[in-house]
Amino acid sequence: MTNLLSPRRGIAAFACAIVLSCLPAGAHTRQLDVLYRFHNSDAKFPGPGPLAIDRDGNLYGTTNEGGAYHCGIAFKLAPDGTETVLHTFTRQDCEPIGAILGPDGNFYGSDRFSQRLFKLTPDGTYSIIYEFSGGEYEGLPRIFDKKGNMYGTSRGADEGGDYGTVFKLTPSGQFSHVFVFNSIKLGSRVRALIGDAPGNIYGTTSNTLAHEERYGGIVFKLTPHGALTVLHTFRNPENEQNPMGLTIDSAGNLYGTTIDGGHGCERSFPPGCGTVFRLTADGTFTVLHKFGDARGLGEPLGNPVLDENHNLYGVTSFNYGIYRISADGKMSVLYRLRTNSFIDDLSPGLLWNKGALYGAAHIGRDEIFKLRP
């Protein structure tokens, strides 16, 4: 499977490319390249969906506002910086909340207003491929398998409840629920969804329905037929609680983040600034880093990303920075984000491609940036 989407928390902050005074003592100055700057007249607030990239290096994404109807756009950004508006969202499909590239080269996503899944071809042809019903909402396409089946997440599919769901949509349009997380012990909201080469699905859940420390979310594995295996349960609020992002390496080891646990952050409840963890293929769980130390970062958001050398990258919302955890477990701050940056609950986090990190940013300006570690 191709992992293209991060969970519904992430970063929408403009990193300090020029204002070097916002970098902490000891932080390395790196070149942040602004690939494209949106203007208020054409689009605002890149995100909340992820950036995606095709084989030719074209970036794809959405904006939350802007366009002729102030409902956002879907765009393509060529390597030379040329922007193409693929679709302008209207009041019937306002505010896209997620979009990914499919294996067929088409762009798939959903919107907050109508709760429908859409397909957008490279030439801009827009069509609705599924509409949620029965109170189900926040449907997000997440990944595709080798057969072209889409897997995604939603909420509210449990007859009036608010539990998370994993769904499947076949290329022919057949929709089904793979699994409904209708137990507090399993967590109430699906935060991440990724896949491996054999077709298994991995993900995380957090607990938003009950404030019980013994039920702090899980890391799970799902077969394509819906058989669930709980790989790890988060029960220790001092070390880790409420997992968010997730990624997988070629050996089947999982790397993820929690938004709670670790050292304290002033505003967080449950206490803690979050952690980064590793869950090996044999089930060994290790906390790689606890946020909230002297480096000042906390509350990691979005899926972490791995490079070819097994370095792990991610972003945080507390004191807003881009971090790296090396293959030997050492954490460093790559880039400090401005302290008055705006962090949006739906933004995409980072994308890794050919030695560089890509992201979307908003602070006064709306930009797509590139950062080489």
N, C-alpha and C positions, 0 to 999 in steps of 0.2 A: 504493500500500500504506500501511497504518497502522503506524507504528513504535511499539510499546507495551512492548518489553521490553529491558532492559539485560542485559549479560553477567553471568556468575556471580561477579563481585566487586563489591562496593559498600559502602555505609555502613549501620551500625546504631548510631549514636551520638547521644546527646542533646546538642544544641547549648546553649550557655550563655545561656538566655533571661533568667535572673535574676542569675546569678553573674557580674557584669561584670568582676570581677578577673581572669578567665581570658582576657579580650581583650588582645591585644598592643597596645603603644603605637602610636597612629596608626590603629588599626582603628576603623571606624565602628560605632556602636551602632545596631542595627536591631531592630525589634520582631519577635520570634518568637512566633507564636500557637500554643498547644497546642490542637488541634482535638478530640482524644480521648485519654484516658489509660486504658489497659487495666489490669485488676485481675488479680492472680495466679489468682483463682478462675475467670476466664473465658478468659484468653488470655495468652500470654507470647511475647516475641521477634517483633515484627512483621517481616515478610519471611518467607522469603528472596526471594519473588517481588516484582515491582514493584507500586507503587501504580498504579491506572488510574482514569480519570475519565470519566463519561458526559456527555451533552449537558446534563443537568439539574444537573451539579455534584456528583453522588454519587461518592464515592471507594470503590474496591474494593481488597481485598488479602487476604493470608493471614498467619497467624502460624505460627511453627515449632514452638511448644509450646502447651500449655494445652488447654482443652476437657475434656470428660468423660473422654476416654481419653488425655489428655496428648500428643496427636499433632497439635495445631493446629486452627485453624478457618479458614474463609473468611468474610469479613465485608463489609458495606456500611456506609458512613458518610455519612449525609445532611448537607446543608449546615448544618442546625441542630444538628449534633453527635449526632444519634441513631444509635446503632449497632445493626445487625441482623446476627445470626449466620445466614449462609446455609447453612453446612454444618459439621458437626463431624467431623473426620477420626478414623478408628478405627485399630486396629492392622493392619488389612488395607490401609489406604491412608495410612500414617503419614508425617508431615513433608512437606508440599507444598514443592516446590522451584521453582515458577514458575507464574504464572497471568496471563492477559491477557483483556481484553474483546474479544469478536468483533464483527464488523459486524452480527450478528443480535441483539446485546444480551445474549448468553449469556457466561458466564465459563468460560474454558478453562485447564487447567493440568495438572500432573503431580505425582507424589510420589516421594520417595526410596525408600520401602519396596518398592512393588510394580512400579515402572517402567511405569506405565500413564498414558495421557492421559485426562482426564475432562472432562465438560461439566456446568456448573452453571447452571440457568435462574434468572431473577430471583425465582421463587417458591420456590427451594431444591431443585428436583428434580435429583438427582445421578445421572449415568450414566457408564459407561466407554465410550470411543469407540475406543480402540486400546491394545493391550498389546504391548510390545517383547519380542523373543525373540532367541535365538541369541547371547546375550552382549551385546547392545546395551543400553546403560544411559544414565542422565542425559539422557533425552529431555526437551527443553524446547520448548514452543510459543513462537514469537517474534513472528511477524507474520502478517497475513492480506492476500491480494490482493483486488481488486475482485470477483472471482468467488466469494469465500468460501473459497478454498483456504488452508489453514494451512501455513506453513513454519516449521520448527524445526531444532534441532540436537540431536545425540546423540553418543555415543562407543561404540567397540567394535563397529562394524558391519562391520569388515574382517576377518572370520573369525579372531578371536582377538587382533587388534591393538588398539591403543588410540587410533587416529586419530579425528579429528572428522568429522562427517557433517552435511550439510544434507538434511532430509527434507521431503516434501510429503504432506499428508493432505487429500483432497478432501472436500466436504460429504457425499458418499455413503459415505465411509469407506475409499476406496482409498488405500493407503499406498505410497510409493515413495521411493527414495533419489535425490535430485537430483544430489548429488556427494559423493564420499568423498575426504577429504584424506589419501591414503595415501603421501605423500612428505615426507621431512624438508624438502625445499626449499620446500614449500608451507606448512609449519607443521603442527603435530600436533593443535591444539585450536582449534575455532571459538569466538571470544570475543564477537563481536557479529554481529547480523543485522538489516538494515534494508531498506526497499524504496523505490522511486521510483514516480511516477505511471504510467509506461508498463508497470510490472510487472517491472522488473529488480530483482535482489537484490544488495545490497552487504554486505560483512562484513570481519572481520579474523580472522587466526589468529595464535597465538603458538606458540613451540616449547617443548614440555615433555618431549620424548623424547630430545633430544640437546643438549648444551651446546657448540654450535658457533656462534661469533659471526657467521659468514657466513650463517647461516640464522636470522634473528631474527623471522620471521613476515612476513605479507603483508597488503595491502588488496586485496580481490578484487571482481569483478563476476560475477554468474551470471545467465544468461538463465533463464526458467522451464523451459526444456528441458535445462538443465544444461551449457551452453557456458560455460567458465570463462575469464576474462581477469584476469591479474595486473596490477593498477593500480600497485602500488608494493611493492618488496621492502625490508625493513629489514635493512641490512647494517652499520650503523655504531653499535656499542654506546656510543660516546661521545656521539652525538647522539640516537639513538632506537633502541629495541629492544623487542620483544614488545608489539605493539599490543593494546589492550583495547577501549575504547568507540568508538562511531562514530555520527555523525548526518549528515544531508544537508539542504542548503537548497534553495530553489525553483529556483535556477540550476544545480543538479547538483553544487555544490561539497561535498566531504566534509570533515568536521571530526572529529578523533579524538584519542585519548590513547595513550601508551605507558607501561608501568609501569617500564621501565628506560630508561637513557640520561639525558642532561642532567647536572646537577651531582650530586655525591656525597651519598648517604645512608649513615649508619653501618651499617645492617643489610642493605643491599641487595646482591644478587649476581645477575646482573651489576651492576656499579656504576652509580650514577645514581638520581635520584629520579623520573625520568619526564619526559615532555614532553606538550605539546598541539600538534597539527599541523593543517595545512590541505592538502588535495589538491584542486586545482581541476579543473573538468571537462575542461580541456585537458591535464591530467597534471602540472601544476607543483606540486611538493611544497615546503612551507615549514614550519619549526618556529616556532610562534607564541610558545611559552614553554618554558623549561627550569626545572623545579622544583628545589628544593634551594638557592635563593638565600637572602638575608637574611630573607625573609618566612617561611621555615621550613616551608612546605608541601611535600608530596611524595607520590609513588605515587598518581596519580589513578585513581579507580575508577568503574565504571559508565559508561553512555553519557552524554556531555555533552549538554546541552540548549540550544537556541537560542531566543531571544525574537524578537519581531517586528522589532526593530531590529538584529538580527544580533549581539547580545551572547551570549557563550557562558558557560554555567554548569556547574559540576561539583563533585565532592567528592574529598578526598584521605584516605588512611589514615595517612600519616606526618605527625604533628602535627595531624592531623584538622581540616580546615577546609572551608568552602564558598567557592569562588573564582568570580570573573567575569573574562573576557577581553573587553574592549570591541571594537567593530567596527574601531577603529584599532589594535588589538593590545596595549593596555595591560592589565596584569593587576592585580587588586586582591583583597584578602581581604574577603569580605562578612561572614563569621561564623567566629569561631574556636571549634572544638569542644574540649571539655575533654580534657586530656592523658591522663586515665585512662579515656577512652571505649573501648568495646568495638567493634572493627571485625570484621564477619563476612564471610566469603568469598562469601556468596551473596546479600547484600542489594541493594536495588534502585537506590540512588542517588537522583536527583532527578526530579521531574515538574514541567513548566512548564505553567501554564494561566492565562490571563487576568491576566497581570501579577504572578503569584506563583509561588514554588517550594513544592512539597510534598514531604515526606519522612517516613520512618519512623525511629524512634530508640529506642535502649535504653541506659540507664545507671541501674541501680537501678529506674527506671520504664520502662514501655513506652508510647510515645506516637506519635501522628500529629501532625505540625506543619506550619505554613504560614509562609513567610518572604517578605516583599515587599522586593526589592532596593532 
